[in-house]
């Protein structure tokens, strides 16, 4: 399984490498008394996986005490090599009960492309039994030197997978990393994928951390309306050249949430280092 940390760590490119223009007029017209976040605030378990695996229930309750209301898991079988193996002993219905008892909802999980290829039926059953509504492909796992044909072939596979999950009432999604914002033949891989994915079978989970290399989420919310179902939240400080708690970096979160609501996003998951979770929740929940 690809190490996801390398995709969200600080980038030497800095924020000034790409000039982005946005076209959302009057984004900040909402009442100052109206909460910007209109969906439950969630977190992704990847960065706290060691603690989670040692104490599954206790870690979830700790996160709920910080104000989080939902959790996005990593599929234990698909992430076994990344340390999630011990959670494989927890049955889907039991996982749902533990999560709910902690005061959280479980609607989304990350799956590896290989397990979706080889064990889709079992993963759909797991998702249904645990109450999930979204199955997110975390990465295609392609080599660094892959051609655009390789990317589009994988996109075709995910289109087929998404068509099958939809029949069971589950939406397939795709999660970007910094890699998808590299160019092949002068065109962003991300744009090529968006043109190739079936709009109904595969929705997108936007990784806000690409702000570190100059790409703003709302640019893509506007460019591809109706194509997004969730987002991973992160913030970036050019001065410190690192990720910082939400609200302490350069992301305009009021602008972000207005745009995200317009494009139909239903889940928000903070994914940063553990020491940012408390301050991030405090900021977003008061926004």
C-alpha positions in Angstrom: 0.0 0.0 0.0 1.3 3.4 -0.9 2.4 5.5 2.0 -0.2 8.3 2.0 2.0 10.6 4.2 4.3 11.4 1.3 1.4 12.9 -0.6 0.4 15.4 2.1 3.8 16.4 3.5 5.3 19.8 2.8 6.2 20.7 -0.8 9.4 22.6 -1.8 7.5 24.1 -4.6 5.7 26.6 -2.3 2.5 28.2 -2.9 3.6 30.7 -5.5 4.3 28.1 -8.1 0.9 28.2 -9.7 -1.3 31.1 -10.2 -5.0 30.2 -9.7 -8.0 32.4 -10.4 -11.4 31.7 -9.0 -14.8 32.6 -10.3 -17.2 32.4 -7.3 -18.7 35.9 -7.0 -20.3 36.8 -3.7 -19.1 33.7 -2.0 -19.1 35.4 1.4 -22.7 36.7 1.4 -23.9 34.3 4.0 -25.0 35.7 7.2 -22.3 36.1 9.8 -24.5 34.4 12.3 -24.9 31.3 10.0 -22.5 28.4 10.5 -20.3 27.8 7.5 -20.1 24.1 8.1 -23.4 22.5 7.3 -22.4 18.9 7.5 -20.8 16.8 10.3 -17.1 17.4 10.7 -15.2 14.2 10.3 -11.6 12.9 10.4 -9.6 10.4 8.4 -7.9 7.7 10.6 -4.6 7.4 8.6 -2.6 9.8 10.7 -3.7 8.3 14.0 -3.6 4.6 12.8 -1.1 3.5 15.5 -3.3 4.8 18.3 -6.4 3.6 16.6 -5.2 0.0 16.3 -4.1 -0.1 19.9 -7.4 1.2 21.3 -10.1 1.3 18.6 -13.0 2.3 20.8 -11.0 4.6 23.0 -9.4 6.5 20.1 -12.8 7.1 18.5 -14.2 8.4 21.7 -11.3 10.7 22.1 -11.8 12.2 18.7 -15.5 12.6 19.3 -14.6 14.5 22.5 -12.8 17.0 20.3 -16.0 17.7 18.4 -15.7 15.3 15.5 -18.9 13.7 14.4 -17.9 11.3 11.7 -14.9 9.1 10.8 -13.5 7.8 7.5 -11.8 4.4 7.9 -9.1 2.7 5.9 -10.2 -0.8 4.8 -8.4 -3.2 7.2 -7.7 -6.0 4.6 -6.6 -3.5 1.9 -4.4 -1.7 4.4 -3.1 -4.7 6.2 0.5 -4.0 5.1 0.2 -0.5 6.5 -0.7 -1.8 10.0 -4.5 -2.1 9.9 -4.4 -5.9 10.0 -5.5 -6.2 13.7 -8.8 -4.5 12.8 -9.6 -7.3 10.4 -11.0 -9.4 13.3 -13.8 -6.8 13.8 -16.9 -7.7 11.9 -18.6 -5.0 9.9 -21.7 -4.9 12.1 -19.5 -4.7 15.2 -17.4 -1.9 13.7 -20.5 0.0 13.1 -21.7 -0.5 16.7 -18.3 0.6 18.1 -18.2 3.7 15.9 -21.8 4.7 16.7 -21.2 4.0 20.5 -18.4 6.5 20.3 -20.8 9.1 19.0 -19.6 9.0 15.4 -21.0 8.1 12.0 -19.2 5.8 9.5 -20.2 6.6 6.0 -16.9 6.5 4.1 -13.9 4.2 3.9 -10.7 4.2 1.8 -10.0 1.1 -0.3 -7.0 0.2 -2.3 -7.4 -0.3 -6.0 -6.1 -3.9 -5.9 -8.7 -5.0 -3.4 -11.5 -3.4 -5.3 -10.3 -5.3 -8.4 -10.0 -8.7 -6.7 -12.5 -8.6 -3.8 -15.2 -6.1 -4.8 -18.2 -8.2 -3.8 -16.8 -8.8 -0.3 -16.0 -5.1 0.1 -19.5 -4.1 -0.9 -20.9 -6.5 1.6 -18.6 -5.0 4.3 -19.6 -1.5 3.4 -23.3 -2.3 3.5 -23.1 -4.1 6.8 -21.2 -1.3 8.4 -23.5 1.4 7.1 -21.2 3.1 4.5 -22.5 5.2 1.7 -19.2 5.9 0.0 -16.3 3.7 -1.1 -13.3 5.8 -1.9 -10.4 4.5 -4.0 -7.5 6.0 -2.3 -5.0 5.6 -5.1 -4.5 3.7 -8.4 -1.0 2.7 -7.1 0.6 3.4 -10.5 4.4 3.7 -10.9 5.9 7.2 -11.1 6.6 6.9 -14.8 3.1 5.8 -15.8 1.8 7.1 -19.1 -1.6 8.8 -19.5 -2.8 5.6 -21.1 -2.0 3.8 -17.8 -4.0 6.4 -15.9 -7.0 6.2 -18.2 -7.0 2.4 -18.2 -7.2 2.5 -14.4 -10.0 5.1 -14.7 -11.9 2.7 -16.9 -11.6 0.0 -14.3 -12.9 2.4 -11.6 -15.8 3.3 -13.8 -16.8 -0.3 -13.9 -16.4 -0.7 -10.2 -18.4 2.4 -9.6 -21.3 1.1 -11.8 -21.4 -2.1 -9.6 -21.3 -0.3 -6.3 -24.1 2.0 -7.4 -26.4 -1.0 -7.9 -25.9 -1.7 -4.2 -26.6 1.9 -3.3 -23.0 2.9 -2.6 -21.2 5.7 -4.4 -17.6 5.1 -5.5 -15.2 8.0 -5.2 -11.6 8.8 -6.1 -9.1 10.5 -3.8 -6.4 12.7 -5.3 -2.9 13.3 -4.1 -0.3 15.7 -5.3 0.6 13.2 -8.1 -2.6 13.9 -10.0 -1.6 17.5 -10.2 1.4 16.7 -12.2 1.4 17.1 -16.0 1.7 14.6 -18.8 2.1 16.0 -22.3 1.3 19.5 -21.0 -1.9 18.5 -19.3 -2.8 17.9 -15.6 -3.4 14.2 -14.9 -6.4 15.4 -12.8 -8.1 17.1 -15.7 -7.6 14.0 -17.9 -9.2 11.8 -15.2 -12.1 14.2 -14.8 -12.7 14.0 -18.5 -12.6 10.2 -18.4 -14.5 9.2 -15.3 -18.1 8.5 -15.7 -19.8 11.4 -13.9 -22.3 9.1 -12.1 -20.2 6.1 -11.4 -17.2 7.9 -9.9 -17.4 11.0 -7.8 -14.4 12.8 -6.4 -12.9 13.4 -2.9 -10.8 16.5 -3.1 -7.5 16.6 -1.2 -7.3 20.3 -0.1 -3.6 19.7 0.8 -2.7 20.5 -2.8 -2.9 24.1 -1.8 0.8 23.6 -0.9 1.6 23.4 -4.6 -0.8 26.2 -5.7 -4.1 24.5 -6.4 -7.3 25.7 -4.8 -10.2 23.4 -4.2 -12.9 25.9 -5.2 -11.3 26.2 -8.7 -12.2 22.6 -9.3 -15.5 22.8 -7.5 -16.5 25.4 -10.1 -14.8 23.8 -13.1 -16.5 20.4 -12.4 -19.8 21.1 -10.7 -21.7 18.2 -9.3 -18.6 15.9 -9.4 -17.6 16.0 -5.8 -18.9 14.1 -2.8 -16.3 14.7 0.0 -13.1 16.5 0.8 -10.0 16.0 3.0 -9.3 19.2 4.9 -5.8 20.5 5.5 -4.2 24.0 5.7 -0.8 25.3 4.7 1.6 28.1 5.9 4.0 29.3 3.2 5.9 31.2 5.9 6.5 28.1 7.9 6.6 25.8 4.8 4.4 23.2 6.5 0.9 22.2 7.2 -0.8 24.0 10.1 -4.2 23.6 11.9 -7.2 24.7 9.9 -7.6 28.5 10.1 -3.9 29.1 10.7 -2.9 28.9 7.0 -3.8 30.3 3.6 -7.0 28.4 2.9 -10.0 30.7 2.9 -12.4 28.4 4.8 -15.5 30.6 4.5 -15.0 30.7 0.7 -14.3 27.0 0.7 -17.5 25.9 2.5 -19.8 28.1 0.5 -18.3 26.6 -2.7 -18.3 23.1 -1.4 -22.0 23.3 -0.4 -22.9 24.6 -3.9 -21.2 21.6 -5.5 -22.8 19.0 -3.3 -20.1 17.8 -1.0 -21.6 15.7 1.8 -18.6 14.7 3.9 -15.6 16.6 5.3 -12.6 14.8 6.8 -9.7 16.5 8.5 -6.4 14.6 7.6 -3.3 16.1 9.1 -0.9 15.3 11.9 -2.6 14.4 15.2 -1.5 17.5 17.0 -3.6 19.6 14.6 -6.9 17.9 15.2 -8.0 19.8 18.3 -7.3 23.3 17.0 -8.7 22.4 13.6 -12.0 21.3 15.1 -12.2 24.3 17.4 -11.7 26.6 14.4 -14.1 25.0 12.0 -16.9 24.4 14.5 -16.9 28.1 15.5 -16.6 29.4 11.9 
